Amino acid sequence: MRLRRKAWARPELESDPKVIYNPMHYKENWQEAFGNNHPVHLELGCGRGQFINQCAELNPHINYIAIDLYDEVLVKALRKINEKALHNVRVIPMNIAKLESIFKHDQIEKIYINFCNPWPSRRHHHKRLTHPQFLSVYKKLMKDHSEIWFKTDDDELFKDSSKYFAEAGFIEKYRTFDLHQSEFTENIKTEYEEKFSNQGVKIKFGIFVVNKGRQN
Ligand SMILES: C[S@@+](CC[C@H](N)C(=O)[O-])C[C@H]1O[C@@H](n2cnc3c(N)ncnc32)[C@H](O)[C@@H]1O
């Protein structure tokens, strides 16, 4: 996603209590950030927030955390949250590489990874959000038997990621190379998903289950 820096984005984010700038404060107690003990689901690299906003609207008893690096997209996500007056979404501007600093073990009940950068060059594979190094962190922070839902337009990333999930000890529950023609009916489209499918690209989708009993 190519972004022009916008000076007004940071003050707008900073003025809204749904944007969390000190996420480490909640590491031991995310219930405090939401004022309830509902399950916590994350979207890693939420972009402009189309997906997480629809999830939050449909599932008021789930607490959603939307993470992205860039203020310029998060501000769009925040505006959607406020337009719908959603109380079950929090926004965190941060690098996903630091996830372990803000969650303790066995806290997260679902992670969504939607259209992350495919990093096609071999020397960049370690930056993929589905690389085994990332997966082993997610696994620690997630509850046993919870799920990662992963969507991409990229064939190579999808094939490699299926191997990464197996290597990291996840169980593959579901996989399709053409989500929109599949029998999977629970899909909520992301912004990038709409863009790619309008170009005729098939959307790849998998559900991978945490199994803490399995070695990686
Ligand atoms: C291609 S966009 C996809 C946006 C959205 N998930 C969708 O499907 O429409 C990927 C997003 O991931 C974010 N991102 C990439 N690497 C990240 C990282 N290490 N930490 C936080 N966000 C990251 C980017 O800023 C970008 O907004």
The ligand as a Gaussian input file, in Angstrom:
#p B3LYP/6-31G(d) Opt

LIG

0 1
 C       -2.007000      -5.071000       1.356000
 S       -2.605000      -4.241000       2.753000
 C       -4.049000      -5.202000       3.170000
 C       -5.026000      -4.411000       3.976000
 C       -6.276000      -5.193000       4.422000
 N       -5.929000      -6.295000       5.303000
 C       -7.060000      -5.686000       3.249000
 O       -7.092000      -6.909000       3.018000
 O       -7.702000      -4.864000       2.568000
 C       -1.462000      -4.783000       4.022000
 C       -1.484000      -3.918000       5.268000
 O       -0.589000      -4.506000       6.220000
 C        0.131000      -3.480000       6.878000
 N        1.382000      -4.059000       7.372000
 C        2.326000      -4.679000       6.649000
 N        3.331000      -5.095000       7.440000
 C        3.015000      -4.718000       8.710000
 C        3.660000      -4.842000       9.964000
 N        4.844000      -5.450000      10.092000
 N        3.043000      -4.339000      11.045000
 C        1.846000      -3.717000      10.931000
 N        1.176000      -3.576000       9.765000
 C        1.757000      -4.065000       8.660000
 C        0.322000      -2.425000       5.803000
 O        0.560000      -1.146000       6.362000
 C       -0.988000      -2.500000       5.035000
 O       -1.945000      -1.589000       5.535000

